[in-house]
C-alpha cells in the first residue's frame, strides 16, 4: 500500500505546528499559516478522487 502524499504532508505539517506552538510557545502568524496549509492538504487528501484508470 502506497502512502498518499497529501496525507503524509498534512501529518508532517500538523506535527511541526504542534511542536512549535506547544514546545516553543510561539504564537505567530507563520505558525498558524502552517496549520492552515496542513488542514488544506488534509482536505485535499479527503476529496481527491482515488480511482485509477
Gaussian input, Z-matrix of N, CA and C with variables (Angstrom, degrees):
# hf/3-21g

backbone

0 1
 N
 C     1     B1
 C     2     B2     1     A1
 N     3     B3     2     A2     1     D1
 C     4     B4     3     A3     2     D2
 C     5     B5     4     A4     3     D3
 N     6     B6     5     A5     4     D4
 C     7     B7     6     A6     5     D5
 C     8     B8     7     A7     6     D6
 N     9     B9     8     A8     7     D7
 C    10    B10     9     A9     8     D8
 C    11    B11    10    A10     9     D9
 N    12    B12    11    A11    10    D10
 C    13    B13    12    A12    11    D11
 C    14    B14    13    A13    12    D12
 N    15    B15    14    A14    13    D13
 C    16    B16    15    A15    14    D14
 C    17    B17    16    A16    15    D15
 N    18    B18    17    A17    16    D16
 C    19    B19    18    A18    17    D17
 C    20    B20    19    A19    18    D18
 N    21    B21    20    A20    19    D19
 C    22    B22    21    A21    20    D20
 C    23    B23    22    A22    21    D21
 N    24    B24    23    A23    22    D22
 C    25    B25    24    A24    23    D23
 C    26    B26    25    A25    24    D24
 N    27    B27    26    A26    25    D25
 C    28    B28    27    A27    26    D26
 C    29    B29    28    A28    27    D27
 N    30    B30    29    A29    28    D28
 C    31    B31    30    A30    29    D29
 C    32    B32    31    A31    30    D30
 N    33    B33    32    A32    31    D31
 C    34    B34    33    A33    32    D32
 C    35    B35    34    A34    33    D33
 N    36    B36    35    A35    34    D34
 C    37    B37    36    A36    35    D35
 C    38    B38    37    A37    36    D36
 N    39    B39    38    A38    37    D37
 C    40    B40    39    A39    38    D38
 C    41    B41    40    A40    39    D39
 N    42    B42    41    A41    40    D40
 C    43    B43    42    A42    41    D41
 C    44    B44    43    A43    42    D42
 N    45    B45    44    A44    43    D43
 C    46    B46    45    A45    44    D44
 C    47    B47    46    A46    45    D45
 N    48    B48    47    A47    46    D46
 C    49    B49    48    A48    47    D47
 C    50    B50    49    A49    48    D48
 N    51    B51    50    A50    49    D49
 C    52    B52    51    A51    50    D50
 C    53    B53    52    A52    51    D51
 N    54    B54    53    A53    52    D52
 C    55    B55    54    A54    53    D53
 C    56    B56    55    A55    54    D54
 N    57    B57    56    A56    55    D55
 C    58    B58    57    A57    56    D56
 C    59    B59    58    A58    57    D57
 N    60    B60    59    A59    58    D58
 C    61    B61    60    A60    59    D59
 C    62    B62    61    A61    60    D60
 N    63    B63    62    A62    61    D61
 C    64    B64    63    A63    62    D62
 C    65    B65    64    A64    63    D63
 N    66    B66    65    A65    64    D64
 C    67    B67    66    A66    65    D65
 C    68    B68    67    A67    66    D66
 N    69    B69    68    A68    67    D67
 C    70    B70    69    A69    68    D68
 C    71    B71    70    A70    69    D69
 N    72    B72    71    A71    70    D70
 C    73    B73    72    A72    71    D71
 C    74    B74    73    A73    72    D72
 N    75    B75    74    A74    73    D73
 C    76    B76    75    A75    74    D74
 C    77    B77    76    A76    75    D75
 N    78    B78    77    A77    76    D76
 C    79    B79    78    A78    77    D77
 C    80    B80    79    A79    78    D78
 N    81    B81    80    A80    79    D79
 C    82    B82    81    A81    80    D80
 C    83    B83    82    A82    81    D81
 N    84    B84    83    A83    82    D82
 C    85    B85    84    A84    83    D83
 C    86    B86    85    A85    84    D84
 N    87    B87    86    A86    85    D85
 C    88    B88    87    A87    86    D86
 C    89    B89    88    A88    87    D87
 N    90    B90    89    A89    88    D88
 C    91    B91    90    A90    89    D89
 C    92    B92    91    A91    90    D90
 N    93    B93    92    A92    91    D91
 C    94    B94    93    A93    92    D92
 C    95    B95    94    A94    93    D93
 N    96    B96    95    A95    94    D94
 C    97    B97    96    A96    95    D95
 C    98    B98    97    A97    96    D96
 N    99    B99    98    A98    97    D97
 C   100   B100    99    A99    98    D98
 C   101   B101   100   A100    99    D99
 N   102   B102   101   A101   100   D100
 C   103   B103   102   A102   101   D101
 C   104   B104   103   A103   102   D102
 N   105   B105   104   A104   103   D103
 C   106   B106   105   A105   104   D104
 C   107   B107   106   A106   105   D105
 N   108   B108   107   A107   106   D106
 C   109   B109   108   A108   107   D107
 C   110   B110   109   A109   108   D108
 N   111   B111   110   A110   109   D109
 C   112   B112   111   A111   110   D110
 C   113   B113   112   A112   111   D111
 N   114   B114   113   A113   112   D112
 C   115   B115   114   A114   113   D113
 C   116   B116   115   A115   114   D114
 N   117   B117   116   A116   115   D115
 C   118   B118   117   A117   116   D116
 C   119   B119   118   A118   117   D117
 N   120   B120   119   A119   118   D118
 C   121   B121   120   A120   119   D119
 C   122   B122   121   A121   120   D120
 N   123   B123   122   A122   121   D121
 C   124   B124   123   A123   122   D122
 C   125   B125   124   A124   123   D123
 N   126   B126   125   A125   124   D124
 C   127   B127   126   A126   125   D125
 C   128   B128   127   A127   126   D126
 N   129   B129   128   A128   127   D127
 C   130   B130   129   A129   128   D128
 C   131   B131   130   A130   129   D129
 N   132   B132   131   A131   130   D130
 C   133   B133   132   A132   131   D131
 C   134   B134   133   A133   132   D132
 N   135   B135   134   A134   133   D133
 C   136   B136   135   A135   134   D134
 C   137   B137   136   A136   135   D135
 N   138   B138   137   A137   136   D136
 C   139   B139   138   A138   137   D137
 C   140   B140   139   A139   138   D138
 N   141   B141   140   A140   139   D139
 C   142   B142   141   A141   140   D140
 C   143   B143   142   A142   141   D141
 N   144   B144   143   A143   142   D142
 C   145   B145   144   A144   143   D143
 C   146   B146   145   A145   144   D144
 N   147   B147   146   A146   145   D145
 C   148   B148   147   A147   146   D146
 C   149   B149   148   A148   147   D147
 N   150   B150   149   A149   148   D148
 C   151   B151   150   A150   149   D149
 C   152   B152   151   A151   150   D150
 N   153   B153   152   A152   151   D151
 C   154   B154   153   A153   152   D152
 C   155   B155   154   A154   153   D153
 N   156   B156   155   A155   154   D154
 C   157   B157   156   A156   155   D155
 C   158   B158   157   A157   156   D156

   B1=1.4544
   B2=1.5212
   B3=1.3224
   B4=1.4644
   B5=1.5150
   B6=1.2997
   B7=1.4665
   B8=1.5178
   B9=1.3016
   B10=1.4570
   B11=1.5215
   B12=1.3242
   B13=1.4672
   B14=1.5274
   B15=1.3217
   B16=1.4562
   B17=1.5183
   B18=1.3156
   B19=1.4560
   B20=1.5211
   B21=1.3126
   B22=1.4642
   B23=1.5255
   B24=1.3256
   B25=1.4647
   B26=1.5200
   B27=1.3282
   B28=1.4699
   B29=1.5196
   B30=1.3211
   B31=1.4577
   B32=1.5284
   B33=1.3252
   B34=1.4677
   B35=1.5215
   B36=1.3181
   B37=1.4605
   B38=1.5219
   B39=1.3226
   B40=1.4631
   B41=1.5242
   B42=1.3138
   B43=1.4674
   B44=1.5272
   B45=1.3454
   B46=1.4626
   B47=1.5190
   B48=1.3386
   B49=1.4561
   B50=1.5257
   B51=1.3274
   B52=1.4659
   B53=1.5282
   B54=1.3345
   B55=1.4731
   B56=1.5226
   B57=1.3100
   B58=1.4639
   B59=1.5195
   B60=1.3209
   B61=1.4596
   B62=1.5231
   B63=1.3382
   B64=1.4563
   B65=1.5304
   B66=1.3134
   B67=1.4578
   B68=1.5231
   B69=1.2968
   B70=1.4580
   B71=1.5213
   B72=1.3190
   B73=1.4606
   B74=1.5249
   B75=1.3099
   B76=1.4515
   B77=1.5281
   B78=1.3061
   B79=1.4603
   B80=1.5193
   B81=1.2855
   B82=1.4522
   B83=1.5262
   B84=1.2899
   B85=1.4584
   B86=1.5211
   B87=1.3208
   B88=1.4611
   B89=1.5277
   B90=1.3056
   B91=1.4627
   B92=1.5219
   B93=1.3109
   B94=1.4494
   B95=1.5277
   B96=1.3100
   B97=1.4562
   B98=1.5251
   B99=1.3131
   B100=1.4557
   B101=1.5241
   B102=1.3178
   B103=1.4593
   B104=1.5263
   B105=1.3128
   B106=1.4535
   B107=1.5281
   B108=1.3137
   B109=1.4630
   B110=1.5312
   B111=1.3167
   B112=1.4594
   B113=1.5223
   B114=1.3180
   B115=1.4617
   B116=1.5281
   B117=1.3177
   B118=1.4561
   B119=1.5277
   B120=1.3126
   B121=1.4534
   B122=1.5284
   B123=1.3332
   B124=1.4576
   B125=1.5270
   B126=1.3161
   B127=1.4669
   B128=1.5279
   B129=1.3123
   B130=1.4586
   B131=1.5141
   B132=1.3156
   B133=1.4587
   B134=1.5242
   B135=1.3146
   B136=1.4618
   B137=1.5239
   B138=1.3142
   B139=1.4523
   B140=1.5204
   B141=1.2942
   B142=1.4578
   B143=1.5076
   B144=1.3182
   B145=1.4564
   B146=1.5276
   B147=1.3236
   B148=1.4716
   B149=1.5126
   B150=1.3166
   B151=1.4560
   B152=1.5197
   B153=1.2966
   B154=1.4663
   B155=1.5175
   B156=1.3210
   B157=1.4617
   B158=1.4956
   A1=109.06
   A2=115.39
   A3=118.74
   A4=111.02
   A5=115.64
   A6=121.04
   A7=109.44
   A8=116.12
   A9=120.96
   A10=108.60
   A11=118.31
   A12=120.33
   A13=113.33
   A14=118.53
   A15=119.86
   A16=110.97
   A17=117.61
   A18=121.50
   A19=111.20
   A20=116.86
   A21=121.25
   A22=110.81
   A23=116.59
   A24=120.16
   A25=110.66
   A26=116.63
   A27=118.56
   A28=111.52
   A29=118.33
   A30=120.30
   A31=110.99
   A32=117.50
   A33=120.48
   A34=111.14
   A35=116.88
   A36=119.85
   A37=111.47
   A38=117.48
   A39=120.06
   A40=111.46
   A41=117.16
   A42=120.91
   A43=110.35
   A44=116.66
   A45=119.95
   A46=111.11
   A47=117.17
   A48=120.33
   A49=110.35
   A50=116.80
   A51=120.22
   A52=110.70
   A53=116.59
   A54=119.54
   A55=110.93
   A56=116.55
   A57=118.58
   A58=111.92
   A59=117.87
   A60=120.14
   A61=111.63
   A62=117.63
   A63=120.82
   A64=113.33
   A65=117.32
   A66=119.85
   A67=112.76
   A68=117.08
   A69=120.41
   A70=112.81
   A71=117.31
   A72=122.90
   A73=111.14
   A74=114.67
   A75=120.53
   A76=108.15
   A77=116.65
   A78=121.06
   A79=109.23
   A80=117.10
   A81=120.80
   A82=110.46
   A83=114.92
   A84=120.93
   A85=110.45
   A86=117.36
   A87=120.83
   A88=111.95
   A89=117.44
   A90=121.26
   A91=110.19
   A92=117.26
   A93=119.83
   A94=111.85
   A95=117.16
   A96=119.40
   A97=110.77
   A98=117.31
   A99=121.50
   A100=110.72
   A101=116.60
   A102=120.69
   A103=111.01
   A104=117.00
   A105=120.91
   A106=111.42
   A107=117.27
   A108=121.28
   A109=110.55
   A110=117.30
   A111=120.68
   A112=111.13
   A113=116.71
   A114=120.27
   A115=110.40
   A116=117.31
   A117=120.22
   A118=111.81
   A119=117.60
   A120=120.34
   A121=110.98
   A122=117.01
   A123=120.77
   A124=110.70
   A125=116.90
   A126=120.34
   A127=109.96
   A128=116.91
   A129=120.50
   A130=112.11
   A131=116.54
   A132=121.15
   A133=110.75
   A134=117.02
   A135=120.62
   A136=112.81
   A137=118.18
   A138=121.12
   A139=113.57
   A140=117.53
   A141=120.37
   A142=110.88
   A143=116.22
   A144=121.63
   A145=108.53
   A146=116.69
   A147=120.35
   A148=112.61
   A149=118.82
   A150=119.80
   A151=109.67
   A152=115.60
   A153=120.90
   A154=108.64
   A155=114.92
   A156=118.96
   A157=110.52
   D1=127.63
   D2=-176.69
   D3=-88.73
   D4=151.80
   D5=178.81
   D6=-78.01
   D7=137.72
   D8=176.14
   D9=-81.37
   D10=125.44
   D11=-176.27
   D12=-62.08
   D13=-39.58
   D14=179.64
   D15=-62.75
   D16=-41.02
   D17=-178.86
   D18=-67.30
   D19=-43.82
   D20=-179.61
   D21=-64.06
   D22=-45.34
   D23=179.86
   D24=-63.67
   D25=-42.93
   D26=-178.66
   D27=-66.18
   D28=-37.23
   D29=178.43
   D30=-67.71
   D31=-40.53
   D32=177.30
   D33=-63.45
   D34=-43.32
   D35=179.44
   D36=-65.44
   D37=-38.25
   D38=177.16
   D39=-65.13
   D40=-38.89
   D41=178.06
   D42=-65.12
   D43=-45.00
   D44=178.63
   D45=-62.72
   D46=-39.06
   D47=179.12
   D48=-64.30
   D49=-45.56
   D50=-178.55
   D51=-63.32
   D52=-41.68
   D53=178.73
   D54=-61.87
   D55=-48.11
   D56=-176.11
   D57=-70.46
   D58=-32.73
   D59=-178.54
   D60=-78.95
   D61=-40.69
   D62=-175.32
   D63=-88.99
   D64=-40.55
   D65=-175.83
   D66=-84.81
   D67=-39.83
   D68=-176.22
   D69=-95.86
   D70=-7.93
   D71=-179.63
   D72=53.82
   D73=45.30
   D74=178.83
   D75=-101.73
   D76=127.60
   D77=179.03
   D78=-124.35
   D79=63.15
   D80=-177.54
   D81=-105.81
   D82=170.92
   D83=178.95
   D84=-63.25
   D85=-37.29
   D86=-177.88
   D87=-61.85
   D88=-39.55
   D89=179.79
   D90=-65.05
   D91=-41.13
   D92=-179.36
   D93=-74.41
   D94=-29.07
   D95=172.21
   D96=-65.44
   D97=-36.66
   D98=176.46
   D99=-61.78
   D100=-40.96
   D101=176.19
   D102=-64.18
   D103=-42.25
   D104=179.06
   D105=-61.68
   D106=-43.83
   D107=178.33
   D108=-63.57
   D109=-40.16
   D110=178.45
   D111=-62.62
   D112=-42.58
   D113=178.94
   D114=-65.78
   D115=-40.51
   D116=178.50
   D117=-63.80
   D118=-40.96
   D119=177.14
   D120=-65.33
   D121=-38.24
   D122=179.61
   D123=-66.63
   D124=-42.62
   D125=177.32
   D126=-65.21
   D127=-39.48
   D128=175.64
   D129=-60.30
   D130=-36.47
   D131=176.95
   D132=-66.65
   D133=-38.71
   D134=-177.79
   D135=-72.14
   D136=-38.08
   D137=-175.21
   D138=-92.35
   D139=-7.42
   D140=-179.05
   D141=-67.97
   D142=139.77
   D143=178.80
   D144=-74.69
   D145=123.50
   D146=-175.54
   D147=-100.53
   D148=6.70
   D149=179.36
   D150=-77.32
   D151=142.44
   D152=178.30
   D153=-113.84
   D154=147.77
   D155=-179.42
   D156=-107.33

